Amino acid sequence: MANKPLTVSINDMVASGQVHLPVYPAVASQVGAILQQGVPERAVLVELINHDPVLTCNLFRAANSAFYQGLPKVLTVGEAITRIGVPRTAQLIEGACRDGELCPRGRLTPRYLAPLWQHSLGCALGAAWLARRCGYHALAEQVHLSGLLHDIGKLFLLAILEQVVTCDEAGTALSDTLIEEVLASMHIELGLRLVAEWNLPDEFAAVVGRHHQTELDSQDAIVALVKLANKGCRKVGLGWETDPGLVLPTTAEAQFLGIDEITLAAFEIMLEDRFQLAGDNFGANP
């Protein structure tokens, strides 16, 4: 693999279908503990799935698979569970956790998985809060999921790069700078490919493909909400990419959504407090 261009190796591994995505360890531990007690209540499953992008992807892949072709794609976790049933959902998340254990554990996963999970969950919580404050109550769950999945390409790339570094007999060494360049430059294209191949809803594709665009589509409130939540997470330090100097009220998203400075100050406080609570529950305080 050392003699092959890195981007070619990445594309080959994507095409192989042999990439194992890691479920965040604290979430996986909760899944195991809960499933030991039998098939959980529906509300418990919803809570777990809403806190991890891998669990969410696996559920939506199953609920929108070819078997259901011709039916509308489900857009919420509740709809997906209704379609495939609670017992099957429990099997899926258990299988996702087992599959995630096959992802090699080298130096990259401990360094990048936690901040990536923090950022994704922060975007999910933040986008849903903003949706409710801006009067988009009907979109709150959808923007939560869109925020949770907007960086799914980075998670997939992280799993690939870990396998390249850990399993390559030639001892490939990748610097932190190179890793972060790959994650930044390739995650959108790969994320869109995954959304298409996994039959995820088109609404998720819009956020995956446009959450870094500088221009703002005035017709898409979902993208605007996730982009503002994304910037809020960077400002308060959720993730490895931080920008404490961001002035949220001056962003195009805040102006489009009509959010004032007081509300955005409350948003930052909420983001820190809500994530503190999530961190207490899942052992992931920043």
LOKE-9601 format. One record per residue: z, y, x of N, C-alpha, C in turn. Coordinates in Angstrom, 3 decimals, padded with zeros to 6 digits. Each point is the difference from the previous one (the first is absolute). Layout:
> npz/npy/npx/capz/capy/capx/cpz/cpy/cpx
> Z/Y/X/Z/Y/X/Z/Y/X
...
END
This chain:
> npz/npy/npx/capz/capy/capx/cpz/cpy/cpx
> 000.000/-001.208/000.812/000.000/001.208/-000.812/000.000/001.268/000.852
> 000.510/-000.144/001.263/000.093/001.164/000.865/-001.371/000.530/000.376
> -001.034/-000.871/000.003/-001.348/000.435/000.360/-000.788/000.512/-001.197
> 000.573/000.001/-001.144/-000.665/000.430/-001.225/000.527/001.377/-000.386
> -000.871/000.912/-000.432/000.498/001.307/-000.446/001.084/-000.153/-001.057
> 001.015/000.844/000.079/001.133/-000.111/-000.903/-000.435/000.110/-001.460
> -000.903/000.922/-000.293/-000.429/000.167/-001.388/-000.723/-001.239/-000.522
> -000.734/-000.685/000.895/-000.669/-001.241/-000.398/001.037/-001.076/-000.288
> 001.012/-000.091/000.848/001.067/-000.982/-000.227/000.683/000.249/-001.336
> 000.247/001.270/-000.296/000.654/000.348/-001.265/-000.861/-000.418/-001.178
> -001.283/000.344/000.046/-000.893/-000.348/-001.109/-000.150/-001.511/-000.151
> -000.018/-000.716/001.127/-000.094/-001.457/-000.063/001.228/-000.586/-000.699
> 001.164/000.546/000.304/001.221/-000.529/-000.598/000.089/000.342/-001.479
> -000.490/001.176/-000.377/-000.045/000.350/-001.419/-000.886/-000.997/-000.740
> -001.165/-000.274/000.574/-000.946/-000.915/-000.634/000.524/-001.428/-000.059
> 000.874/-000.367/000.912/000.496/-001.376/000.060/000.901/-000.354/-001.163
> 000.637/001.005/-000.584/000.935/-000.262/-001.087/001.287/-000.648/000.456
> 000.283/000.059/001.291/001.176/-000.671/000.556/001.082/000.976/000.445
> -000.025/001.202/-000.538/001.005/001.000/000.365/001.189/-000.126/-000.958
> 001.194/-000.092/000.559/001.215/-000.147/-000.793/000.736/001.341/-000.045
> 000.203/000.525/-001.202/000.648/001.295/-000.153/001.507/-000.163/-000.121
> 000.769/000.722/000.810/001.458/-000.157/-000.061/000.609/000.770/-001.170
> 000.791/-000.688/-000.804/000.831/000.674/-000.996/001.171/000.634/000.749
> 000.409/001.194/-000.422/001.114/000.648/000.686/001.203/-000.946/-000.022
> 000.625/-000.281/001.160/001.010/-001.060/000.095/001.144/000.109/-001.011
> 000.505/001.208/-000.231/001.112/000.142/-000.938/-000.432/-000.320/-001.422
> -001.240/000.340/-000.344/-000.522/-000.349/-001.321/-000.180/-001.506/-000.101
> -000.563/-000.600/001.040/-000.191/-001.455/000.008/001.331/-000.731/-000.139
> 001.048/000.524/000.640/001.322/-000.621/-000.107/000.510/000.051/-001.430
> -000.229/001.143/-000.661/000.429/000.105/-001.393/-000.790/-000.948/-000.891
> -001.291/-000.116/000.265/-000.818/-000.933/-000.773/000.565/-001.406/000.124
> 000.286/-000.424/001.231/000.538/-001.342/000.212/001.317/-000.215/-000.709
> 000.899/000.985/000.105/001.316/-000.138/-000.620/-000.099/-000.068/-001.519
> -000.882/000.816/-000.567/-000.145/000.030/-001.457/-000.656/-001.267/-000.521
> -001.027/-000.485/000.699/-000.706/-001.185/-000.478/000.828/-001.271/000.148
> 000.994/000.017/000.872/000.891/-001.154/000.121/000.796/-000.225/-001.281
> 000.139/001.058/-000.796/000.762/-000.084/-001.236/-000.858/-000.421/-001.188
> -001.277/-000.294/000.249/-000.905/-000.377/-001.070/-001.030/001.082/-000.245
> -000.789/-000.153/-001.063/-001.012/000.995/-000.330/000.702/001.279/-000.446
> -000.254/001.128/000.666/000.726/001.234/-000.326/-000.513/000.655/-001.279
> 000.781/000.952/-000.476/-000.423/000.802/-001.140/-001.209/000.836/000.393
> -000.789/000.334/-000.995/-001.202/000.808/000.218/000.323/001.326/000.691
> 001.072/000.671/-000.428/000.353/001.304/000.572/000.327/-000.115/001.486
> 000.595/-001.114/000.407/000.323/-000.215/001.411/-001.279/-000.141/000.818
> -000.959/-000.732/-000.540/-001.288/-000.153/000.683/-000.701/001.341/000.151
> 000.003/000.795/-001.060/-000.644/001.316/000.050/000.625/000.843/001.109
> 001.329/-000.013/000.082/000.703/000.794/001.008/-000.387/-000.433/001.411
> -000.022/-001.290/000.247/-000.353/-000.499/001.325/-001.432/000.355/000.368
> -000.923/-000.250/-000.907/-001.419/000.226/000.287/-000.283/001.474/000.218
> 000.691/000.858/-000.732/-000.202/001.440/000.144/000.522/000.557/001.314
> 000.643/-000.853/000.798/000.562/000.467/001.270/-000.710/-000.571/001.217
> -001.106/-000.704/-000.190/-000.684/-000.543/001.174/-001.503/-000.073/-000.252
> -000.819/000.560/000.889/-001.449/-000.003/-000.216/-000.632/-001.383/000.044
> 000.547/-000.906/000.796/-000.589/-001.340/000.080/000.234/-000.759/-001.302
> 001.205/000.071/-000.537/000.277/-000.649/-001.285/-000.886/000.587/-001.089
> -000.166/001.312/000.028/-000.842/000.668/-001.003/-001.443/-000.471/000.106
> -000.533/-000.040/001.205/-001.392/-000.433/000.183/-000.203/-001.435/-000.479
> 000.919/-000.881/000.356/-000.152/-001.394/-000.409/000.021/-000.157/-001.513
> 000.858/000.769/-000.664/000.058/-000.065/-001.459/-001.302/000.487/-000.620
> -000.506/001.132/000.467/-001.221/000.555/-000.582/-001.227/-000.837/000.344
> -000.009/-000.617/001.165/-001.112/-000.906/000.343/-000.047/-001.159/-000.984
> 001.159/-000.534/-000.344/000.047/-001.131/-000.926/-000.352/000.427/-001.419
> 000.525/001.135/-000.421/-000.198/000.434/-001.387/-001.395/000.553/-000.258
> -000.715/000.351/001.076/-001.375/000.508/-000.145/-001.012/-000.923/000.672
> 000.357/-001.265/000.153/-000.870/-000.954/000.673/-001.229/-000.317/-000.846
> -000.898/-000.793/000.594/-001.246/-000.358/-000.690/000.262/-000.737/-001.309
> 001.133/-000.679/-000.094/000.333/-000.716/-001.230/000.051/000.945/-001.200
> 000.382/001.276/000.261/000.137/000.966/-001.081/-001.198/000.955/-000.078
> -001.094/-000.377/000.651/-001.190/000.846/-000.012/-000.453/000.255/-001.444
> -000.353/001.255/-000.268/-000.395/000.393/-001.345/001.112/000.667/-000.770
> 001.246/-000.181/000.458/001.136/000.691/-000.599/000.282/001.276/000.795
> 000.610/000.995/-000.637/000.353/001.217/000.746/000.970/-000.325/001.128
> -000.151/000.673/001.122/000.935/-000.194/001.095/001.366/000.568/-000.386
> 001.045/-000.729/000.339/001.341/000.503/-000.280/000.334/001.116/000.987
> 000.778/000.975/-000.469/000.297/001.176/000.805/001.477/000.149/000.334
> 000.852/-000.820/-000.632/001.434/000.107/000.252/000.561/-001.377/000.307
> 001.167/-000.001/000.638/000.667/-001.260/000.311/000.343/-000.746/-001.287
> 000.467/000.731/-001.007/000.339/-000.628/-001.265/-001.188/-000.688/-000.645
> -001.150/000.661/000.011/-001.214/-000.600/-000.562/-000.389/-001.259/000.777
> 000.136/000.059/001.315/-000.368/-001.148/000.827/000.908/-001.193/-000.273
> 001.300/000.253/-000.130/000.934/-001.090/-000.286/-000.271/-000.592/-001.374
> -000.301/000.866/-000.967/-000.326/-000.483/-001.338/-001.220/-000.914/000.035
> -000.995/000.358/000.800/-001.227/-000.778/000.053/000.222/-001.378/000.620
> 000.708/-000.079/001.109/000.115/-001.293/000.702/001.302/-000.726/-000.297
> 000.975/000.698/-000.594/001.260/-000.631/-000.370/001.085/000.147/001.054
> 001.254/-000.021/-000.441/001.136/000.162/000.908/000.106/-001.146/001.011
> -000.105/-001.280/-000.416/000.118/-001.078/000.998/-001.059/000.088/001.097
> -001.246/000.303/-000.388/-001.068/000.112/000.995/000.252/001.198/000.921
> 000.506/001.084/-000.546/000.318/001.168/000.824/001.059/-000.349/001.031
> 001.022/-000.728/-000.408/001.046/-000.409/000.937/-000.587/-000.867/001.115
> -000.910/-000.901/-000.350/-000.650/-000.836/001.013/-000.814/000.848/000.970
> -000.679/001.001/-000.534/-000.841/000.857/000.844/000.818/000.755/001.040
> 001.089/000.600/-000.437/000.766/000.801/000.963/000.709/-000.897/001.004
> 000.400/-001.177/-000.443/000.583/-000.950/000.950/-001.048/-000.422/001.032
> -001.222/-000.260/-000.471/-001.077/-000.373/000.914/-000.362/001.113/000.956
> 000.022/001.241/-000.483/-000.293/001.149/000.865/001.023/000.110/001.117
> 001.261/-000.256/-000.322/001.039/000.065/001.027/-000.172/-001.118/001.022
> -000.328/-001.196/-000.462/-000.232/-001.115/000.935/-001.199/000.283/000.890
> -001.075/000.513/-000.608/-001.195/000.309/000.787/000.305/001.084/001.027
> 000.802/000.989/-000.383/000.340/001.068/000.922/000.755/-000.480/001.218
> 000.725/-001.100/-000.138/000.732/-000.559/001.136/-000.939/-000.552/001.066
> -001.265/-000.243/-000.371/-000.980/-000.502/000.960/-000.577/001.104/000.877
> 000.246/001.253/-000.372/-000.459/001.118/000.830/000.780/-000.025/001.317
> -000.683/000.009/001.140/000.714/-000.014/001.283/000.982/001.161/000.097
> 001.128/-000.236/000.620/001.007/001.034/000.195/000.075/000.343/001.482
> -000.827/000.954/000.402/000.018/000.456/001.372/000.693/001.345/000.082
> -000.536/000.893/000.789/000.646/001.303/000.162/-000.442/001.018/-001.044
> -001.153/-000.231/-000.650/-000.537/001.015/-000.913/000.708/000.032/-001.343
> 000.241/-001.171/-000.585/000.616/-000.038/-001.325/001.365/000.683/-000.017
> 000.902/-000.297/000.952/001.292/000.698/-000.020/-000.139/001.518/000.153
> -001.030/000.447/000.713/-000.160/001.433/000.245/-000.610/000.723/-001.183
> -000.971/-000.618/-000.662/-000.795/000.727/-000.990/000.228/-000.406/-001.453
> 000.485/-001.204/-000.258/000.083/-000.446/-001.395/000.997/000.815/-000.810
> 001.184/000.239/000.559/001.009/000.740/-000.765/-000.454/001.410/-000.355
> -000.490/000.808/000.959/-000.452/001.339/-000.393/-001.200/-000.010/-000.941
> -000.872/-001.014/000.134/-001.132/-000.085/-000.915/000.486/-000.307/-001.416
> 000.955/-000.908/-000.121/000.581/-000.311/-001.311/000.725/001.211/-000.577
> 000.776/000.685/000.842/000.712/001.197/-000.443/-000.976/001.035/-000.552
> -001.090/000.214/000.729/-000.965/001.015/-000.422/-000.674/-000.404/-001.306
> -000.395/-001.256/-000.120/-000.678/-000.452/-001.212/000.921/000.099/-001.211
> 001.240/-000.447/000.147/000.942/000.082/-001.112/000.338/001.456/-000.316
> 000.138/000.817/001.040/000.263/001.419/-000.238/-001.112/000.668/-000.774
> -001.247/-000.329/000.344/-001.137/000.559/-000.746/000.020/-000.464/-001.450
> 000.370/-001.257/-000.210/000.053/-000.538/-001.353/001.062/000.725/-000.830
> 001.211/000.083/000.538/001.075/000.663/-000.717/-000.298/001.480/-000.208
> -000.538/000.637/001.045/-000.284/001.429/-000.080/-001.104/000.330/-000.973
> -001.073/-000.780/000.008/-001.120/000.263/-000.901/000.410/-000.177/-001.452
> 000.826/-001.019/-000.274/000.457/-000.218/-001.379/000.900/001.149/-000.461
> 000.869/000.470/000.874/000.876/001.133/-000.337/-000.837/001.242/-000.287
> -000.966/000.276/000.852/-000.863/001.156/-000.205/-000.783/-000.112/-001.304
> -000.463/-001.202/-000.314/-000.759/-000.196/-001.238/000.837/000.395/-001.209
> 001.251/-000.410/-000.005/000.865/000.333/-001.136/000.298/001.494/-000.049
> 000.242/000.617/001.153/000.288/001.434/000.036/-001.210/000.835/-000.407
> -001.194/-000.523/000.247/-001.221/000.766/-000.302/-000.570/-000.332/-001.387
> 000.706/-000.805/-000.751/-000.457/-000.307/-001.349/-000.956/-001.173/-000.107
> -000.186/-000.739/001.091/-000.884/-001.168/-000.023/000.829/-001.278/-000.188
> 000.800/-000.024/-001.041/000.918/-001.129/-000.199/-000.747/-001.323/-000.126
> -001.136/000.027/-000.657/-000.758/-001.235/-000.225/-000.559/-000.575/001.299
> -000.075/000.833/001.043/-000.567/-000.455/001.273/001.064/-000.431/001.005
> 001.281/000.116/-000.363/001.066/-000.189/000.986/-000.048/-001.371/000.659
> -000.168/-001.059/-000.783/-000.019/-001.328/000.602/-001.255/-000.208/000.835
> -001.113/000.522/-000.465/-001.252/-000.174/000.740/000.044/000.735/001.332
> 000.565/001.204/000.022/000.064/000.716/001.271/001.037/-000.629/000.927
> 001.043/-000.608/-000.571/000.949/-000.737/000.837/-000.734/-001.102/000.763
> -000.788/-000.798/-000.723/-000.729/-001.092/000.633/-001.051/000.515/000.970
> -000.667/001.089/-000.363/-001.011/000.581/000.894/000.644/000.477/001.290
> 001.177/000.610/-000.112/000.721/000.422/001.200/000.436/-001.179/000.841
> 000.448/-001.063/-000.657/000.462/-001.186/000.719/-001.128/-000.662/000.784
> -001.238/000.076/-000.539/-001.132/-000.713/000.596/-000.940/000.887/000.807
> 000.270/001.304/000.086/-001.001/000.890/000.602/-000.266/-000.330/001.466
> 000.986/-000.570/000.696/-000.168/-000.344/001.419/-000.083/-001.511/000.218
> -000.484/-000.738/-000.978/-000.073/-001.452/000.155/-000.893/-000.390/001.178
> -000.980/000.841/000.310/-000.850/-000.266/001.159/000.795/000.013/001.295
> 001.005/000.874/000.108/000.832/000.043/001.206/000.828/-001.276/000.128
> 000.534/-000.469/-001.108/000.806/-001.213/000.046/-000.853/-001.189/000.443
> -001.204/-000.087/-000.525/-000.909/-001.082/000.375/-000.366/000.099/001.477
> -000.285/001.203/000.458/-000.327/000.198/001.415/001.174/-000.350/000.897
> 001.203/000.346/-000.432/001.180/-000.329/000.786/000.119/-001.507/000.184
> -000.231/-000.751/-001.082/000.068/-001.463/000.091/-001.074/-000.542/000.944
> -001.183/000.591/-000.049/-001.082/-000.438/000.881/000.331/000.304/001.458
> 000.433/001.222/000.261/000.302/000.393/001.376/001.152/-000.827/000.564
> 000.968/-000.317/-000.829/001.100/-000.854/000.466/-000.530/-001.362/000.416
> -000.939/-000.513/-000.771/-000.574/-001.300/000.342/-000.832/000.088/001.277
> -000.734/001.102/000.169/-000.788/000.195/001.216/000.906/000.018/001.227
> 001.092/000.742/-000.096/000.900/000.152/001.145/000.793/-001.273/000.268
> 000.483/-000.635/-001.063/000.915/-001.130/000.153/-000.710/-001.308/000.320
> -001.176/-000.205/-000.603/-000.649/-001.307/000.079/-001.132/-000.071/001.015
> -000.388/001.123/000.574/-001.119/-000.005/000.934/000.446/-000.592/001.339
> -000.642/-001.080/000.396/000.359/-000.653/001.256/-000.257/000.892/001.208
> -000.916/000.963/-000.146/-000.297/000.886/001.122/001.064/001.070/000.176
> 000.968/000.068/-000.944/001.084/000.961/000.140/-000.441/001.434/-000.238
> -000.769/000.212/-001.041/-000.471/001.349/-000.315/001.179/000.957/-000.150
> -000.085/001.132/000.666/001.045/001.021/-000.096/-000.586/001.225/-000.700
> 000.648/000.433/-001.054/-000.447/001.171/-000.744/001.081/001.065/000.079
> -000.373/001.174/000.442/000.971/001.083/000.097/000.355/000.516/-001.390
> 001.148/000.673/-000.094/000.400/000.592/-001.278/-001.030/001.018/-000.465
> -000.561/000.742/000.937/-001.005/001.006/-000.361/-001.222/-000.664/-000.616
> -000.461/-001.110/000.603/-001.163/-000.701/-000.534/000.307/-000.590/-001.374
> 001.166/-000.600/-000.141/000.377/-000.593/-001.283/-000.022/001.051/-001.100
> 000.601/001.148/000.267/000.071/001.045/-001.022/-001.371/000.605/-000.268
> -000.864/000.024/001.018/-001.370/000.467/-000.221/-000.757/-000.958/-000.914
> 000.169/-001.300/000.234/-000.659/-000.998/-000.851/000.516/000.097/-001.428
> 001.308/000.088/-000.172/000.572/000.097/-001.341/-000.515/001.235/-000.729
> -000.076/001.117/000.716/-000.433/001.247/-000.637/-001.488/-000.014/-000.322
> -000.822/-000.514/000.905/-001.448/000.137/-000.152/-000.639/-001.075/-000.866
> 000.664/-001.157/-000.137/-000.636/-001.119/-000.698/000.645/-000.358/-001.334
> 001.151/000.604/-000.321/000.736/-000.519/-001.159/-000.647/000.333/-001.329
> -000.730/001.112/-000.076/-000.608/000.345/-001.288/-001.170/-000.935/-000.311
> -000.882/-000.176/000.974/-001.142/-000.889/-000.205/000.465/-001.420/-000.319
> 000.983/-000.487/000.751/000.500/-001.345/-000.256/000.716/-000.072/-001.344
> 000.770/001.036/-000.322/000.697/000.018/-001.281/-000.961/-000.089/-001.167
> -001.102/000.736/000.064/-001.001/-000.060/-001.062/-000.632/-001.381/-000.080
> -000.222/-000.615/001.150/-000.574/-001.351/000.013/000.951/-000.991/-000.676
> 001.288/000.124/000.287/000.982/-000.901/-000.593/000.094/000.194/-001.510
> 000.010/001.252/-000.432/000.067/000.277/-001.438/-001.168/-000.656/-000.723
> -001.188/000.084/000.604/-001.190/-000.598/-000.623/000.073/-001.528/000.015
> 000.346/-000.576/001.159/000.013/-001.455/000.123/001.107/-000.638/-000.829
> 001.083/000.721/-000.202/001.130/-000.541/-000.759/-000.074/000.350/-001.491
> -001.068/000.669/-000.406/-000.192/000.367/-001.410/001.127/000.879/-000.537
> 000.521/000.870/000.862/001.020/000.928/-000.463/-000.649/001.096/-000.840
> 000.758/000.662/-000.858/-000.582/001.031/-000.868/-000.668/001.131/000.795
> -001.072/000.528/-000.562/-000.726/001.098/000.647/000.887/001.226/000.185
> 000.984/000.175/-000.879/000.904/001.145/000.113/000.749/-000.024/001.326
> 000.313/-001.182/000.506/000.653/-000.101/001.306/-000.972/000.353/001.115
> -001.261/-000.391/-000.171/-001.005/000.284/001.022/-000.161/001.498/000.210
> 000.077/000.771/-001.072/-000.155/001.451/000.125/001.062/000.584/000.918
> 001.237/-000.453/-000.140/001.087/000.506/000.840/-000.127/-000.520/001.425
> -000.297/-001.285/000.143/-000.169/-000.586/001.338/-001.087/000.738/000.776
> -001.086/000.331/-000.672/-001.137/000.608/000.683/000.114/001.490/000.231
> 000.859/000.685/-000.759/-000.021/001.465/000.056/001.335/000.653/000.340
> 001.002/-000.786/000.377/001.316/000.624/000.200/000.079/000.841/001.271
> -001.017/-000.075/000.867/-000.017/000.865/001.189/-001.087/001.080/-000.072
> -000.753/000.048/-001.062/-001.051/001.009/-000.100/000.616/001.399/-000.070
> -000.611/000.933/000.726/000.527/001.362/-000.004/-000.308/000.729/-001.298
> -001.184/-000.272/-000.572/-000.330/000.641/-001.268/000.707/-000.723/-001.142
> 000.196/000.696/-001.102/000.718/-000.553/-001.137/-000.918/-000.077/-001.205
> -000.067/-001.187/-000.581/-000.775/-000.189/-001.222/000.841/000.476/-001.173
> -000.415/001.089/-000.594/000.794/000.613/-001.073/000.020/-000.847/-001.263
> -000.776/-001.068/-000.021/-000.051/-000.849/-001.188/000.928/-001.207/000.093
> 000.663/-000.211/001.125/000.769/-001.222/000.193/001.458/000.312/000.317
> 000.816/-000.014/-001.031/001.419/000.300/000.176/000.706/-001.096/000.788
> -000.436/-001.250/-000.143/000.660/-001.106/000.695/-000.113/000.180/001.510
> -001.197/000.310/000.470/-000.189/000.215/001.436/000.845/001.181/000.473
> 000.020/001.068/-000.773/000.777/001.184/000.385/001.489/-000.315/000.085
> 000.511/-000.760/-000.951/001.415/-000.351/-000.002/000.361/-000.848/001.213
> -000.830/-000.982/000.324/000.290/-000.858/001.158/-000.156/000.777/001.304
> -001.008/000.853/000.077/-000.175/000.791/001.222/001.191/000.918/000.236
> 000.531/000.604/-001.065/001.160/000.876/000.166/001.228/-000.817/000.377
> 000.173/-001.159/-000.617/001.114/-000.869/000.377/-000.126/-000.454/001.446
> -001.224/-000.282/000.427/-000.271/-000.393/001.380/000.450/001.099/000.965
> -000.354/001.219/-000.320/000.401/001.125/000.854/001.507/000.210/-000.038
> 000.594/-000.210/-001.175/001.448/000.122/-000.093/000.717/-001.016/000.870
> -000.509/-001.220/000.026/000.594/-001.033/000.848/-000.106/000.357/001.479
> -001.131/000.528/000.390/-000.160/000.425/001.390/000.970/001.131/000.331
> 000.226/000.881/-000.945/000.888/001.130/000.244/001.452/-000.443/000.181
> 000.468/-000.954/-000.827/001.401/-000.413/000.084/000.215/-001.157/000.974
> -001.083/-000.510/000.592/000.146/-000.989/001.054/-000.027/-001.449/-000.431
> -000.669/-000.304/-001.107/-000.151/-001.389/-000.422/-001.295/-000.547/000.587
> 000.122/-000.842/001.023/-001.162/-000.519/000.701/000.024/000.446/001.437
> -000.947/-000.498/000.788/-000.019/000.393/001.417/-000.807/001.267/000.220
> -000.802/000.414/-000.989/-000.748/001.257/000.107/000.771/001.074/-000.758
> 000.583/000.931/000.733/000.824/001.025/-000.628/-000.565/001.387/000.281
> 000.282/000.909/-000.918/-000.443/001.388/000.150/001.000/000.898/-000.728
> 001.180/000.239/000.612/001.043/000.786/-000.667/-000.399/001.446/-000.272
> -001.076/000.476/000.646/-000.444/001.369/-000.215/-000.873/000.193/-001.221
> -000.315/-001.082/-000.727/-000.838/000.123/-001.199/000.670/000.902/-001.032
> -000.788/000.893/-000.564/000.493/000.880/-001.074/-000.656/-000.476/-001.288
> 000.705/-000.789/-000.747/-000.595/-000.659/-001.159/-000.533/000.956/-001.065
> 000.687/001.129/-000.286/-000.517/000.885/-001.054/-001.379/000.590/000.300
> -000.401/000.013/001.285/-001.290/000.585/000.354/-001.132/-001.023/-000.026
> 000.323/-001.260/-000.237/-001.044/-001.024/000.011/-000.886/000.119/-001.234
> -001.239/-000.425/000.140/-000.936/000.045/-001.125/000.491/-000.863/-001.145
> 000.668/-001.111/000.327/000.486/-000.905/-001.039/001.094/000.659/-000.837
> 000.937/000.669/000.669/001.078/000.669/-000.734/-000.549/001.101/-000.892
> -000.978/000.737/000.510/-000.579/001.079/-000.796/-000.797/-000.548/-001.180
> -000.727/-001.099/000.226/-000.749/-000.618/-001.094/000.935/-000.514/-001.087
> 001.108/-000.619/000.424/000.944/-000.572/-000.959/000.923/001.055/-000.616
> -000.004/001.201/000.562/000.801/001.081/-000.557/001.491/-000.164/000.240
> 000.375/-000.497/001.173/001.404/-000.236/000.315/000.554/001.167/000.804
> 001.138/000.540/-000.411/000.568/001.154/000.696/000.914/-000.450/001.148
> 000.463/000.987/000.773/000.796/-000.293/001.187/001.316/-000.682/-000.342
> 000.625/000.405/-001.092/001.289/-000.587/-000.378/-000.169/-001.482/-000.323
> -001.044/-000.305/-000.744/-000.260/-001.400/-000.346/-000.293/-000.816/001.253
> -000.755/000.558/000.933/-000.336/-000.735/001.222/001.215/-000.179/000.899
> 000.917/000.983/-000.028/001.255/-000.175/000.744/000.798/-001.149/-000.602
> 000.024/-000.068/-001.336/000.677/-001.114/-000.679/-000.700/-001.323/000.312
> -001.309/000.057/000.124/-000.781/-001.195/000.332/000.413/-000.555/001.352
> 000.147/000.860/000.996/000.401/-000.462/001.327/001.392/-000.628/-000.038
> 000.910/000.627/-000.725/001.362/-000.545/-000.113/-000.032/-001.345/-000.708
> -000.765/-000.061/-001.093/-000.119/-001.248/-000.747/-000.551/-001.113/000.883
> -001.018/000.347/000.786/-000.650/-001.002/000.839/001.002/-000.601/000.980
> 000.797/000.842/000.594/001.006/-000.491/000.938/001.076/-000.811/-000.719
> 000.453/000.495/-001.172/001.062/-000.690/-000.733/-000.470/-001.321/-000.578
> -001.192/-000.002/-000.634/-000.507/-001.224/-000.608/-000.283/-001.047/001.067
> -000.502/000.450/001.143/-000.275/-000.976/001.037/001.280/-000.501/000.632
> 001.015/000.849/000.050/001.307/-000.463/000.478/000.499/-001.121/-000.890
> -000.164/000.151/-001.318/000.418/-001.039/-000.934/-000.816/-001.267/000.202
> -001.330/000.159/000.140/-000.850/-001.169/000.242/000.372/-000.670/001.316
> 000.306/000.814/001.001/000.401/-000.548/001.286/001.308/-000.763/-000.077
> 000.936/000.504/-000.817/001.260/-000.719/-000.193/-000.247/-001.366/-000.621
> -000.961/-000.038/-000.935/-000.289/-001.256/-000.693/-000.772/-000.982/000.872
> -000.845/000.530/000.909/-000.875/-000.875/000.776/000.240/000.092/001.500
> 001.094/000.637/000.398/000.343/000.021/001.424/-001.019/000.721/000.852
> -000.497/001.166/-000.497/-001.097/000.651/000.718/000.174/001.497/000.082
> 001.205/000.474/000.189/000.193/001.440/000.135/-000.640/000.492/001.278
> -000.703/001.166/-000.077/-000.652/000.499/001.212/001.031/000.499/000.994
END
